Amino acid sequence: MPAHHDDYAQSAEFIDVMIAGWWEAFGGHVAEAVASMKGAEGPVVDVGAGGGAGTRVLLDTLPEAEVIAVEPSAGLRAVLLSRAADPVWGGGRVTVHNDDLLSARLPERLGGLLAMNVLGHFTPHQRARIWTMLAERLAPGSAALVNLLPPHEPVTIERVVMSELTVGRRDYRGWSAAVPTGPESVRWSMTYEVLEAGERVWSTDVHYDWWVMTGEALRAEAARHGLDATPTGPDEAGLFLLRHGAGARA
């Protein structure tokens, strides 16, 4: 397996709880789109599965589907694997892969693919490889569901609290900011704080690059690979269903 830089090595413990708000807001819309995407052949892949929020949606919405959950971050994967191993949670239907999507050993035919809040980790060249894979492997009638997170263009994002919650005696707070690093990318700077009785116990800073794109750019990229990208759900969710275009051969 090629070396993978783990952007979440220092922050994995915070991710699952701090993105819960996104899933509360948009999980229902994800489920609606997922319900329409399962093909007759092959398992469904959850890309960058994290702690398994998207995997849970796949299991609930597609009760007969096998799920391959791909998560290269060891910290996030620890949560995912513990859940997948639970016969009540996973029902023996989830296989966890420790590779990134482009290195994972996936079947030649896929019944669908889910990629939530992860597309910005892939460079334009890597995205092209993903679209090629989907064009070649998506079963007839199946689809991929992806989303685009803001910003969609390389702009400065001022530092702001992105999430906060309380667990027991401690408060957890996440800050985020971004600066442009090129015509198609920004660099995110995250700070995660743990407080008790109003006093900061400890904190960690994380920085990583993120590739931005507009919905128009996504549709154009997909079309070059014989895929139609159709928006679905509210604009704020940034959801797109990718299917074989008219005349494409699966």
C-alpha positions in Angstrom: 0.0 0.0 0.0 1.4 3.4 -0.9 2.2 5.7 2.0 -0.8 7.6 3.2 -0.5 10.9 5.1 -3.1 10.8 7.8 -4.7 14.3 8.1 -6.7 13.1 11.1 -3.8 11.5 13.2 -4.1 14.3 15.8 -7.9 14.9 15.6 -9.5 11.5 15.0 -11.1 11.4 18.5 -13.1 14.6 17.7 -14.3 14.0 14.2 -17.2 11.7 14.7 -18.8 13.7 17.4 -18.2 17.1 15.8 -19.6 16.1 12.4 -22.8 14.7 14.0 -24.5 18.0 13.4 -24.0 17.7 9.6 -25.5 14.3 9.6 -28.5 15.5 11.7 -29.1 18.2 9.2 -28.5 16.3 6.0 -28.5 12.6 6.8 -32.2 12.2 5.7 -31.4 13.8 2.3 -28.4 11.4 2.0 -30.7 8.5 2.7 -33.2 9.6 0.1 -30.5 9.7 -2.5 -28.9 6.4 -1.4 -32.3 4.7 -1.8 -32.2 5.3 -5.5 -28.6 4.3 -6.2 -28.2 0.5 -5.6 -27.5 -1.5 -8.7 -28.3 -5.2 -9.0 -24.6 -6.2 -8.9 -21.8 -5.7 -6.4 -21.3 -4.2 -3.0 -21.7 -0.5 -2.1 -18.5 1.4 -1.1 -18.4 4.1 1.6 -15.4 6.3 0.8 -13.6 8.0 3.8 -16.1 6.2 6.0 -14.8 7.8 9.2 -16.6 6.4 12.3 -19.3 5.0 10.1 -22.1 7.6 9.9 -22.5 7.1 6.2 -22.0 3.4 6.6 -25.0 3.4 9.0 -27.1 5.2 6.4 -26.2 2.6 3.8 -27.0 -0.3 6.1 -30.4 1.2 7.1 -31.4 2.3 3.6 -30.2 -0.7 1.6 -31.0 -3.6 3.9 -29.7 -6.3 1.5 -26.5 -4.6 0.4 -23.0 -5.6 1.3 -20.9 -2.5 2.3 -17.2 -1.9 1.9 -16.1 0.9 4.2 -12.8 2.5 3.1 -11.0 4.5 5.8 -7.2 5.0 5.7 -7.0 7.0 9.0 -6.1 4.6 11.8 -7.8 6.6 14.5 -11.1 7.0 12.6 -10.9 3.4 11.5 -10.7 2.2 15.1 -14.2 3.5 15.7 -15.4 2.2 12.4 -14.0 -1.3 12.9 -15.4 -1.6 16.4 -18.9 -0.8 15.1 -18.6 -3.0 12.1 -17.6 -5.9 14.3 -20.7 -5.5 16.4 -23.2 -8.0 15.0 -26.1 -5.8 15.9 -24.6 -2.7 14.3 -23.1 -4.2 11.2 -24.9 -7.5 10.9 -21.9 -9.1 9.3 -22.5 -6.9 6.2 -19.6 -4.5 6.5 -16.0 -5.1 5.4 -13.5 -2.4 6.5 -10.5 -1.5 4.2 -7.5 0.3 5.6 -6.4 1.7 2.2 -7.4 4.9 0.6 -10.0 4.6 -2.3 -7.4 4.5 -5.1 -5.3 1.9 -3.4 -8.1 -0.3 -2.0 -8.7 -3.8 -3.6 -12.3 -3.3 -4.7 -14.5 -5.7 -6.8 -14.7 -5.1 -10.6 -18.4 -4.4 -10.2 -19.8 -1.9 -7.7 -23.5 -1.6 -6.7 -23.0 2.0 -5.7 -20.6 4.4 -4.0 -21.0 7.0 -1.2 -18.4 9.7 -0.7 -19.5 12.3 1.9 -17.4 15.2 3.0 -14.2 13.7 1.5 -13.9 14.7 -2.1 -11.6 17.7 -1.3 -8.9 15.3 -0.1 -8.4 14.2 -3.7 -6.3 16.2 -6.2 -7.8 16.9 -9.7 -5.6 14.1 -11.1 -6.9 11.7 -8.4 -10.5 12.8 -9.0 -10.1 11.9 -12.7 -9.0 8.4 -11.6 -12.1 8.1 -9.5 -14.4 9.1 -12.3 -12.7 6.6 -14.6 -13.2 3.9 -12.0 -16.8 4.7 -11.6 -17.4 4.7 -15.3 -15.8 1.3 -15.6 -17.2 -0.4 -12.4 -20.6 1.1 -11.6 -23.2 -1.6 -12.2 -26.0 -0.7 -14.7 -28.7 1.3 -12.8 -26.4 2.1 -9.9 -25.0 5.5 -8.9 -22.4 7.3 -6.8 -23.4 9.9 -4.3 -20.8 12.6 -3.6 -21.0 16.1 -2.0 -19.1 19.3 -2.3 -18.3 21.2 0.9 -17.8 25.0 0.9 -15.9 26.9 -0.1 -16.4 26.1 -3.7 -13.7 28.5 -4.8 -10.3 29.4 -3.1 -11.3 32.2 -0.7 -10.3 33.1 2.8 -12.5 31.7 5.6 -12.1 33.6 8.9 -11.6 31.6 12.1 -14.9 30.5 13.5 -16.3 27.9 15.9 -17.4 25.0 13.7 -18.7 22.7 16.5 -19.0 22.5 20.3 -20.5 19.9 22.6 -20.3 18.7 26.2 -19.5 15.2 27.3 -19.6 14.6 31.1 -17.6 17.3 32.8 -15.7 18.4 29.7 -16.5 20.8 26.9 -15.2 20.2 23.4 -14.8 23.0 20.9 -13.6 23.0 17.3 -12.3 26.0 15.4 -11.7 26.3 11.6 -10.2 28.7 9.2 -8.9 28.5 5.6 -6.6 30.4 3.3 -6.2 30.0 -0.5 -3.2 28.1 -1.6 -3.8 28.1 -5.4 -6.4 28.5 -8.1 -8.1 25.3 -6.9 -7.2 24.7 -3.3 -7.2 26.1 0.2 -5.4 25.1 3.4 -7.6 24.4 6.4 -6.4 25.2 9.9 -8.3 23.5 12.7 -8.0 23.9 16.5 -9.6 21.4 18.8 -9.9 22.4 22.5 -10.9 20.4 25.6 -12.1 22.5 28.5 -13.2 21.7 32.1 -14.9 24.2 34.3 -14.1 26.8 31.7 -10.4 26.1 31.8 -8.6 24.7 28.8 -7.2 21.3 29.6 -5.4 20.7 26.3 -5.7 21.5 22.6 -4.3 20.4 19.3 -3.8 22.2 15.9 -4.3 20.4 12.6 -3.6 21.7 9.0 -4.4 20.1 5.7 -4.9 20.9 2.1 -8.3 20.8 0.4 -9.2 20.9 -3.3 -12.2 23.0 -4.0 -14.6 22.9 -7.0 -18.0 24.1 -8.1 -21.0 22.1 -9.1 -20.5 23.2 -12.7 -16.9 21.9 -12.6 -18.0 18.6 -11.1 -20.6 18.2 -13.9 -17.9 19.0 -16.5 -15.4 16.5 -15.1 -18.0 13.8 -14.8 -19.2 14.3 -18.4 -15.7 13.8 -19.7 -15.8 10.3 -18.3 -19.3 9.5 -19.5 -21.1 10.3 -16.3 -24.0 12.6 -15.5 -23.8 14.5 -12.2 -27.2 15.6 -11.0 -27.7 17.8 -7.9 -30.1 16.3 -5.3 -31.4 17.5 -2.0 -30.9 21.1 -0.6 -28.2 23.3 -2.0 -26.6 23.5 1.4 -25.8 19.7 1.4 -24.0 19.9 -1.9 -25.2 16.5 -3.0 -24.7 15.1 -6.5 -25.7 11.7 -7.9 -23.4 10.4 -10.6 -24.7 7.9 -13.1 -23.7 6.5 -16.5 -24.6 9.1 -19.1 -26.9 8.4 -22.0 -25.2 6.1 -24.5 -22.5 5.1 -22.0 -21.6 1.4 -21.7 -21.3 0.0 -18.2 
